[in-house]
Amino acid sequence: MISSATLAEIEDAAFGHADLDCLQRVIDARDFVRAPEVAWCAKIHCDDCPSGPSCPNPSSNSDWSAAKCHAEALTQLGFAARKTSAAVHAINWDEESLDASPGASLSFPAAHDTYACDDTSSSSLLSASSASAYTYVVPSSPSSPLKFSASSSCDDALTVQIVPTNYSASLHYYHQALSLWPSACGALGYLAELHLTAPAAPFLNFTKGEAALDSMCTLCPSWESENFASRVAALAGATLPPSCVPAEPITTPNFLDSAGWRTSPSLPLLPLLLLLLLTRP
């Protein structure tokens, strides 16, 4: 239901209150338009955690405290705010308006022809066929607002306000999350990623990004943290903190490549094992 609900329906909990599992599914689907509404819908019940009937904790961490629940919702809010240019949003024609950033993909349902009502470059039909959905990618320098309609008359058009990626809001949410849960691994990792990959200052800050990676690897020591830190640092050209380097690097046996497939010697592994078993005294 959430994937086709309007933003107003999510805000009004028309299909019930969301939980953090639901929020994760929306994030995984890259619907960063609906994600903030779902996050707020879940967050308002975090004070009921860990044992109250309305506690929205994820099924994998049902015993999280109220503070951890709030922190997780804030972390996902920060992530959604930072990823609006990569959003994939399925339009519901009952929506009156929504915000989108350049680069976002708006998917219009197959049930209607779709018109761009005020596209100065072309006022033509965007999708002449009702047999397939049409995806509109918001251009880098669009007019704002954009208006779309399911009919050629363009009456009651859906309005799309064009907004830039809100790095300031993302940073605010991450810091709020960490004030509630200082060792929140997700917030630390995403904070580092923001500082290392943002397009420009003041959000682009390698010193702060590398410090956040160091905190993540120190407070959340795991293969996942080290792998995430390695990928982000390599992508940004940043220095990987010592805490993120495995104390004992994982080595691969010389007869396996990195994917785990046998590369040498030439005999397949299974027949070789069978041969060894059959020849045992």
C-alpha positions as a printed NumPy array, in Angstrom:
array([[  0.   ,   0.   ,   0.   ],
       [  2.77 ,   2.453,   0.925],
       [  4.316,   2.243,  -2.542],
       [  1.137,   3.625,  -4.103],
       [ -0.126,   5.809,  -1.252],
       [ -0.246,   9.567,  -1.585],
       [  1.887,  11.639,   0.743],
       [ -1.266,  12.871,   2.479],
       [ -2.436,   9.283,   3.031],
       [  0.886,   8.374,   4.651],
       [  0.782,  11.471,   6.857],
       [ -2.79 ,  10.641,   7.92 ],
       [ -1.906,   6.96 ,   8.51 ],
       [ -4.71 ,   5.961,   6.159],
       [ -3.298,   2.433,   5.948],
       [ -2.055,   2.206,   9.52 ],
       [  1.08 ,   3.532,  11.176],
       [  4.4  ,   2.681,   9.552],
       [  7.225,   0.934,  11.366],
       [ 10.971,   0.9  ,  10.737],
       [ 10.731,  -2.289,   8.665],
       [  8.316,  -0.485,   6.358],
       [ 10.634,   2.518,   6.246],
       [ 13.569,   0.293,   5.263],
       [ 11.573,  -1.173,   2.364],
       [ 10.767,   2.327,   1.101],
       [ 14.438,   3.319,   1.394],
       [ 15.521,   0.137,  -0.411],
       [ 13.091,   0.996,  -3.219],
       [ 14.786,   4.441,  -3.459],
       [ 11.472,   6.214,  -3.014],
       [ 13.041,   9.174,  -1.26 ],
       [  9.858,  11.184,  -1.869],
       [  7.679,   8.956,   0.318],
       [ 10.481,   8.013,   2.748],
       [ 10.381,  11.198,   4.884],
       [  6.628,  10.878,   5.477],
       [  7.052,   7.198,   6.371],
       [  9.951,   8.029,   8.703],
       [  7.941,  10.654,  10.586],
       [  4.97 ,   8.285,  10.744],
       [  7.18 ,   5.691,  12.444],
       [  9.137,   8.112,  14.615],
       [  6.128,   9.552,  16.425],
       [  5.609,   6.144,  18.064],
       [  9.21 ,   5.57 ,  19.175],
       [  8.393,   6.696,  22.719],
       [  6.349,   3.491,  22.969],
       [  9.518,   1.397,  22.697],
       [ 10.729,  -1.097,  23.518],
       [  7.656,  -2.946,  24.771],
       [  4.596,  -0.856,  23.915],
       [  2.047,  -2.066,  21.359],
       [  2.79 ,   0.786,  18.923],
       [  6.594,   0.501,  19.082],
       [  7.852,   0.67 ,  15.473],
       [ 11.184,  -1.066,  16.1  ],
       [ 12.513,  -3.254,  13.272],
       [ 11.844,  -6.963,  13.617],
       [ 15.595,  -7.617,  13.76 ],
       [ 16.027,  -5.271,  16.752],
       [ 12.722,  -5.365,  18.569],
       [ 14.358,  -4.528,  21.915],
       [ 15.763,  -1.138,  20.884],
       [ 15.141,   1.643,  23.374],
       [ 13.071,   4.693,  22.489],
       [ 16.288,   6.673,  21.926],
       [ 17.632,   4.1  ,  19.453],
       [ 14.301,   3.985,  17.639],
       [ 14.296,   7.788,  17.269],
       [ 17.925,   7.699,  16.137],
       [ 17.241,   5.134,  13.431],
       [ 14.296,   7.12 ,  12.065],
       [ 16.453,  10.268,  12.028],
       [ 19.275,   8.404,  10.283],
       [ 16.923,   7.325,   7.508],
       [ 15.514,  10.849,   7.275],
       [ 19.044,  12.119,   6.754],
       [ 19.745,   9.494,   4.116],
       [ 16.528,  10.291,   2.233],
       [ 17.261,  14.03 ,   2.321],
       [ 20.716,  13.404,   0.83 ],
       [ 19.531,  11.049,  -1.918],
       [ 16.628,  13.001,  -3.427],
       [ 18.417,  13.325,  -6.772],
       [ 18.431,   9.507,  -6.995],
       [ 14.77 ,   9.114,  -6.056],
       [ 12.497,   6.737,  -7.947],
       [  8.911,   7.755,  -7.263],
       [  5.779,   6.135,  -8.658],
       [  3.227,   8.876,  -9.189],
       [ -0.238,   8.584,  -7.698],
       [ -2.534,  10.906,  -9.642],
       [ -4.398,  11.751,  -6.423],
       [ -1.309,  13.602,  -5.205],
       [ -1.726,  17.333,  -5.512],
       [  1.94 ,  18.218,  -5.273],
       [  5.326,  16.874,  -4.314],
       [  8.967,  17.95 ,  -4.15 ],
       [ 11.627,  16.469,  -6.419],
       [ 15.26 ,  17.208,  -7.16 ],
       [ 17.038,  17.256, -10.535],
       [ 17.913,  13.699, -11.446],
       [ 14.894,  12.136,  -9.743],
       [ 12.837,   9.643, -11.747],
       [  9.061,  10.108, -11.709],
       [  7.196,   7.041, -12.907],
       [  3.708,   7.679, -14.265],
       [  1.162,   4.842, -14.204],
       [  0.289,   2.954, -17.363],
       [ -3.418,   3.569, -16.947],
       [ -3.277,   7.077, -18.405],
       [ -1.67 ,   9.065, -21.143],
       [  0.594,  11.64 , -19.579],
       [  1.044,  15.267, -20.547],
       [  3.593,  17.846, -19.496],
       [  1.4  ,  20.875, -19.063],
       [  4.   ,  23.623, -18.858],
       [  7.179,  22.134, -20.256],
       [  8.522,  25.055, -22.288],
       [ 10.678,  22.777, -24.427],
       [  7.775,  20.56 , -25.412],
       [  4.098,  20.67 , -24.567],
       [  3.493,  17.38 , -26.335],
       [  2.278,  14.082, -24.996],
       [  4.917,  12.422, -22.883],
       [  3.527,   8.926, -23.347],
       [  1.13 ,   8.308, -26.197],
       [  0.5  ,   4.733, -25.181],
       [ -1.538,   3.681, -22.161],
       [  0.024,   0.232, -22.408],
       [  3.243,   1.173, -20.685],
       [  4.297,   3.497, -17.901],
       [  6.408,   6.551, -18.65 ],
       [  9.37 ,   7.642, -16.572],
       [ 10.265,  11.335, -16.488],
       [ 13.743,  12.217, -15.239],
       [ 13.821,  15.727, -13.796],
       [ 16.399,  17.671, -15.861],
       [ 19.318,  19.552, -14.371],
       [ 17.798,  22.996, -14.961],
       [ 14.019,  22.596, -15.079],
       [ 11.412,  25.277, -14.738],
       [  9.672,  25.165, -11.377],
       [  7.095,  24.092, -10.728],
       [  6.561,  21.356, -13.286],
       [  2.971,  20.327, -13.917],
       [  1.717,  17.03 , -15.245],
       [ -1.718,  15.736, -16.034],
       [ -3.37 ,  12.478, -17.028],
       [ -5.453,  14.247, -19.66 ],
       [ -4.737,  16.569, -22.56 ],
       [ -6.733,  19.356, -20.948],
       [ -4.174,  19.506, -18.116],
       [ -6.895,  20.373, -15.635],
       [ -6.108,  19.539, -12.007],
       [ -2.477,  19.033, -12.86 ],
       [ -0.08 ,  17.426, -10.415],
       [  2.499,  20.011,  -9.357],
       [  6.139,  19.094,  -8.855],
       [  8.191,  21.684,  -6.997],
       [ 11.876,  21.465,  -7.914],
       [ 14.131,  21.59 ,  -4.866],
       [ 17.901,  21.07 ,  -4.507],
       [ 19.349,  18.215,  -2.489],
       [ 19.121,  19.345,   1.121],
       [ 22.527,  18.502,   2.587],
       [ 21.892,  20.84 ,   5.513],
       [ 18.817,  18.882,   6.608],
       [ 20.672,  15.6  ,   6.153],
       [ 23.54 ,  16.789,   8.347],
       [ 21.072,  18.016,  10.98 ],
       [ 19.301,  14.636,  11.123],
       [ 22.57 ,  12.691,  11.424],
       [ 23.752,  14.867,  14.302],
       [ 20.38 ,  14.527,  16.026],
       [ 20.587,  10.748,  15.67 ],
       [ 24.086,  10.663,  17.147],
       [ 23.063,  12.866,  20.068],
       [ 20.54 ,  10.164,  20.979],
       [ 22.737,   7.176,  20.128],
       [ 26.447,   8.114,  19.867],
       [ 27.436,   4.703,  18.519],
       [ 24.727,   4.518,  15.847],
       [ 26.702,   2.775,  13.123],
       [ 24.419,   3.83 ,  10.274],
       [ 24.445,   7.5  ,  11.233],
       [ 28.24 ,   7.517,  11.579],
       [ 28.723,   5.823,   8.22 ],
       [ 26.275,   8.061,   6.383],
       [ 27.735,  11.164,   8.046],
       [ 31.166,  10.143,   6.777],
       [ 29.782,   9.502,   3.307],
       [ 28.13 ,  12.936,   3.237],
       [ 31.349,  14.747,   4.198],
       [ 33.458,  12.735,   1.741],
       [ 31.168,  12.839,  -1.294],
       [ 29.212,  16.122,  -1.064],
       [ 29.76 ,  18.308,  -4.146],
       [ 31.225,  21.315,  -2.333],
       [ 32.034,  22.988,   0.987],
       [ 30.863,  23.401,   3.656],
       [ 29.458,  19.868,   3.462],
       [ 32.491,  18.451,   1.658],
       [ 35.01 ,  18.1  ,   4.485],
       [ 37.575,  15.288,   4.429],
       [ 38.718,  15.927,   7.995],
       [ 35.222,  15.432,   9.367],
       [ 34.524,  12.549,   7.003],
       [ 37.638,  10.614,   7.968],
       [ 36.905,  11.291,  11.663],
       [ 33.401,   9.866,  11.239],
       [ 34.829,   6.755,   9.56 ],
       [ 37.281,   6.366,  12.447],
       [ 34.424,   6.62 ,  14.976],
       [ 32.337,   4.105,  13.043],
       [ 35.129,   1.533,  12.838],
       [ 36.076,   2.08 ,  16.496],
       [ 32.544,   1.91 ,  17.904],
       [ 31.155,  -0.61 ,  15.411],
       [ 34.056,  -2.975,  14.7  ],
       [ 32.946,  -5.443,  12.047],
       [ 33.707,  -6.615,   8.567],
       [ 30.732,  -4.565,   7.335],
       [ 32.138,  -1.339,   8.821],
       [ 35.595,  -1.966,   7.374],
       [ 34.156,  -2.825,   3.965],
       [ 31.906,   0.265,   3.932],
       [ 34.78 ,   2.504,   5.039],
       [ 37.112,   1.082,   2.395],
       [ 34.599,   1.641,  -0.393],
       [ 33.705,   5.196,   0.661],
       [ 37.32 ,   6.226,   1.207],
       [ 38.369,   4.787,  -2.15 ],
       [ 35.485,   6.502,  -3.926],
       [ 36.348,   9.868,  -2.404],
       [ 40.123,   9.524,  -2.532],
       [ 40.259,   9.9  ,   1.243],
       [ 42.687,   8.362,   3.727],
       [ 41.386,   5.199,   5.348],
       [ 41.746,   5.541,   9.154],
       [ 43.899,   2.853,  10.823],
       [ 40.878,   1.687,  12.822],
       [ 39.189,   0.709,   9.559],
       [ 42.069,  -1.475,   8.352],
       [ 41.618,  -5.119,   9.413],
       [ 44.231,  -6.188,  11.975],
       [ 44.566,  -9.47 ,  10.114],
       [ 43.796,  -8.989,   6.408],
       [ 41.634, -11.721,   4.986],
       [ 43.735, -13.8  ,   2.607],
       [ 42.377, -15.985,  -0.153],
       [ 43.906, -19.444,  -0.686],
       [ 46.032, -19.541,  -3.815],
       [ 43.648, -21.905,  -5.554],
       [ 40.715, -19.526,  -5.212],
       [ 40.132, -16.186,  -6.802],
       [ 38.277, -13.343,  -5.06 ],
       [ 34.886, -14.697,  -6.143],
       [ 35.597, -18.046,  -4.553],
       [ 35.989, -19.918,  -7.827],
       [ 38.764, -22.429,  -8.325],
       [ 41.48 , -21.105, -10.645],
       [ 44.34 , -23.588, -10.172],
       [ 45.269, -26.369, -10.296],
       [ 43.264, -27.381, -13.298],
       [ 41.333, -30.241, -11.701],
       [ 37.801, -29.309, -10.51 ],
       [ 37.577, -29.179,  -6.729],
       [ 34.715, -31.648,  -6.179],
       [ 36.203, -34.531,  -8.214],
       [ 39.534, -33.949,  -6.471],
       [ 37.923, -34.272,  -3.056],
       [ 36.102, -37.446,  -4.129],
       [ 39.368, -38.895,  -5.406],
       [ 41.056, -38.195,  -2.063],
       [ 38.196, -39.854,  -0.177],
       [ 38.204, -42.945,  -2.394],
       [ 41.956, -43.432,  -2.104],
       [ 42.106, -43.159,   1.703],
       [ 43.349, -46.422,   3.372]])
